[in-house]
Amino acid sequence: MGRPILADGGCIFAEHPDVPAPDARILWRADHDPEILRLSLLPAGKGDGDGIDPAEWSDFLTVGQCARECQPVLLSDGLRRIRLDIVEGSLTMPPPLRPFFHIEGVSSARGPLRALNRFLDFLSHRRLRPALYPAEPRMARWLLLLRVQDALREGASHRDIGIGLFGADRIAIQWDGPTDALRSRVRRLVRDAQHMADGGYRELLGRDRD
């Protein structure tokens, strides 16, 4: 059922931080993750068509340590994920189990409903299908900020960062040119990268999509 997970800041990690991202299994604290699906697991009657067997998920499953309120569970293929919080029952109960989903509210229901749709699809196909995980339009910028933060940690200057991002030829022409546009862009990237590293990444976890 997976290794125990230890709390650390805003995250709960099952792996050492040096493990490559596709291989790591991360659980965010509930107050940082808007797409948690809360459910109860109760014994299913014999022949119940809605019964499930968690043992069939073993290739995707990481189980967190039980908290007072719930047991966190992660289904992940390394690229995509579904977060479940079991508020009643346990994965170790004899199958089949009948899930009861706890979703309430209006805007606050959107994230759990997305998770529910993905979970039902996973139960049907036994994989996390990319079609249910639309691309994040701001991903390219976030990756750019990661590159900037890595460069800052290595002691790179603003000019060095500009060369790494935009090329030496462009920097040679525009860095000391008649306008400050390129320097200003690098300064903004540095500012935003530092903000993300100082905890701003939590804002990404808490946001919701329409």
C-alpha positions as CSV (number, residue, x, y, z in Angstrom):
1,M,0.0,0.0,0.0
2,G,3.0,2.3,-0.1
3,R,5.5,3.7,2.4
4,P,4.5,6.0,5.3
5,I,4.5,9.7,4.4
6,L,6.0,12.3,6.7
7,A,4.7,15.9,6.9
8,D,7.1,18.7,5.9
9,G,5.9,22.3,5.6
10,G,3.1,22.6,3.1
11,C,3.9,19.2,1.6
12,I,3.8,15.6,2.7
13,F,6.5,13.6,1.0
14,A,6.8,9.8,0.4
15,E,10.2,10.2,-1.2
16,H,13.6,11.9,-0.5
17,P,13.6,15.4,-2.1
18,D,16.4,14.2,-4.4
19,V,14.2,11.7,-6.1
20,P,13.3,12.9,-9.7
21,A,9.9,14.5,-9.9
22,P,8.3,11.8,-12.1
23,D,9.2,9.2,-9.5
24,A,8.3,11.2,-6.4
25,R,4.9,11.0,-4.7
26,I,3.9,14.2,-3.0
27,L,0.8,14.9,-1.0
28,W,0.0,18.5,-0.3
29,R,-1.7,19.5,3.0
30,A,-5.4,19.7,2.6
31,D,-5.5,23.5,3.0
32,H,-3.1,23.8,-0.1
33,D,-4.9,21.3,-2.4
34,P,-8.3,22.3,-3.9
35,E,-8.8,19.0,-5.7
36,I,-9.1,16.5,-2.8
37,L,-11.9,14.0,-3.1
38,R,-13.2,13.0,0.4
39,L,-14.9,9.6,0.6
40,S,-16.0,6.9,3.0
41,L,-15.4,3.2,2.3
42,L,-18.0,0.8,3.6
43,P,-18.4,-3.0,3.0
44,A,-20.3,-3.7,-0.2
45,G,-22.9,-6.3,-0.5
46,K,-22.2,-9.5,-2.4
47,G,-22.5,-8.9,-6.1
48,D,-22.7,-5.1,-5.6
49,G,-21.9,-3.6,-9.0
50,D,-20.5,-0.5,-7.3
51,G,-18.0,-2.4,-5.2
52,I,-14.3,-1.6,-5.7
53,D,-11.0,-3.4,-4.7
54,P,-8.2,-1.0,-3.8
55,A,-5.6,-3.9,-4.3
56,E,-6.2,-3.3,-8.1
57,W,-4.6,0.1,-7.8
58,S,-1.3,-1.0,-6.3
59,D,0.8,0.2,-9.2
60,F,-0.5,3.8,-8.7
61,L,-1.0,3.9,-4.9
62,T,0.7,5.8,-2.2
63,V,-0.9,5.8,1.3
64,G,-0.2,8.5,3.8
65,Q,-0.2,8.3,7.6
66,C,-3.6,8.3,9.2
67,A,-4.5,11.6,10.7
68,R,-7.4,12.2,13.1
69,E,-9.7,13.3,10.4
70,C,-8.7,11.1,7.5
71,Q,-6.2,8.9,5.7
72,P,-4.6,10.6,2.7
73,V,-4.2,8.6,-0.5
74,L,-2.5,9.4,-3.8
75,L,-3.0,7.7,-7.1
76,S,-0.3,8.8,-9.5
77,D,1.5,7.7,-12.6
78,G,4.3,10.3,-12.1
79,L,2.7,12.9,-14.4
80,R,-0.9,12.9,-13.3
81,R,-2.5,12.4,-9.9
82,I,-5.7,12.0,-7.9
83,R,-5.8,12.8,-4.2
84,L,-8.3,11.0,-2.0
85,D,-9.0,11.5,1.7
86,I,-10.6,8.5,3.3
87,V,-12.7,9.9,6.2
88,E,-14.4,6.6,7.2
89,G,-13.3,3.0,6.6
90,S,-9.9,1.8,5.3
91,L,-8.2,0.5,2.3
92,T,-7.3,-2.6,4.3
93,M,-10.9,-3.7,4.8
94,P,-11.9,-6.8,2.9
95,P,-13.1,-6.0,-0.6
96,P,-15.4,-5.3,-2.2
97,L,-15.9,-1.8,-0.8
98,R,-18.6,0.7,-1.7
99,P,-17.4,4.3,-1.9
100,F,-19.5,7.2,-0.6
101,F,-18.3,10.6,-1.9
102,H,-18.5,13.8,0.2
103,I,-18.9,16.9,-2.0
104,E,-20.6,20.0,-0.9
105,G,-20.9,23.7,-1.7
106,V,-20.8,25.5,-5.1
107,S,-17.5,27.0,-6.0
108,S,-15.7,24.8,-3.5
109,A,-17.2,21.7,-5.2
110,R,-15.4,22.3,-8.5
111,G,-12.1,20.8,-7.5
112,P,-13.5,17.7,-5.8
113,L,-15.8,17.2,-8.8
114,R,-12.8,17.2,-11.2
115,A,-11.2,14.6,-8.9
116,L,-14.3,12.5,-8.8
117,N,-14.6,12.5,-12.6
118,R,-10.9,11.4,-12.9
119,F,-11.3,8.8,-10.2
120,L,-14.4,7.2,-11.9
121,D,-12.5,7.3,-15.2
122,F,-9.5,5.6,-13.5
123,L,-11.7,2.9,-12.1
124,S,-12.9,2.2,-15.7
125,H,-9.6,2.3,-17.5
126,R,-7.0,1.7,-14.8
127,R,-4.9,4.6,-16.0
128,L,-4.8,8.4,-15.6
129,R,-5.8,9.6,-19.0
130,P,-4.2,12.8,-20.2
131,A,-7.5,14.0,-21.7
132,L,-8.8,14.7,-18.2
133,Y,-5.8,16.8,-17.3
134,P,-5.9,19.9,-19.6
135,A,-2.6,21.7,-20.1
136,E,-1.9,24.7,-17.7
137,P,-1.5,27.8,-20.0
138,R,1.0,29.4,-17.6
139,M,3.2,26.3,-17.3
140,A,5.8,27.7,-19.7
141,R,6.3,30.8,-17.5
142,W,6.5,28.7,-14.3
143,L,9.2,26.6,-15.9
144,L,11.1,29.8,-16.8
145,L,10.9,30.9,-13.2
146,L,12.4,27.6,-12.1
147,R,15.3,28.1,-14.5
148,V,15.8,31.6,-13.1
149,Q,15.7,30.3,-9.5
150,D,18.3,27.6,-10.3
151,A,20.6,30.2,-11.9
152,L,20.2,32.5,-8.8
153,R,21.2,29.6,-6.5
154,E,24.3,29.1,-8.6
155,G,25.2,32.8,-8.2
156,A,24.4,34.0,-11.7
157,S,24.1,37.7,-12.4
158,H,21.1,39.3,-14.1
159,R,23.2,39.4,-17.3
160,D,24.2,35.8,-17.0
161,I,20.5,34.9,-16.6
162,G,19.6,36.9,-19.6
163,I,22.2,35.1,-21.7
164,G,20.9,31.7,-20.5
165,L,17.3,32.6,-21.4
166,F,17.6,34.8,-24.5
167,G,21.1,34.0,-26.0
168,A,24.4,35.8,-26.0
169,D,23.8,37.5,-29.3
170,R,20.6,39.2,-28.2
171,I,22.0,40.2,-24.9
172,A,25.1,41.7,-26.6
173,I,22.8,43.9,-28.8
174,Q,20.0,44.8,-26.4
175,W,21.4,44.7,-22.9
176,D,23.0,48.1,-23.1
177,G,20.7,49.3,-25.9
178,P,18.6,52.4,-26.1
179,T,15.8,50.9,-24.1
180,D,15.7,49.0,-20.8
181,A,13.1,46.5,-21.9
182,L,15.3,43.4,-21.8
183,R,16.9,44.2,-18.4
184,S,13.4,45.0,-17.0
185,R,12.2,41.6,-18.2
186,V,15.0,39.8,-16.5
187,R,14.5,41.8,-13.3
188,R,10.8,40.9,-13.3
189,L,11.6,37.2,-13.8
190,V,14.2,37.4,-10.9
191,R,11.6,39.1,-8.7
192,D,8.9,36.5,-9.5
193,A,11.3,33.6,-9.1
194,Q,12.3,34.7,-5.7
195,H,8.7,35.2,-4.7
196,M,7.8,31.7,-5.7
197,A,10.8,30.3,-3.9
198,D,9.8,32.2,-0.7
199,G,6.5,30.5,-0.5
200,G,4.5,32.0,-3.4
201,Y,4.2,28.5,-5.0
202,R,1.4,27.9,-2.4
203,E,-0.8,30.4,-4.3
204,L,-0.7,28.1,-7.3
205,L,-2.0,25.1,-5.2
206,G,-4.8,27.0,-3.7
207,R,-6.2,28.6,-6.9
208,D,-9.2,27.1,-8.7
209,R,-10.2,27.1,-12.4
210,D,-13.6,27.9,-13.7
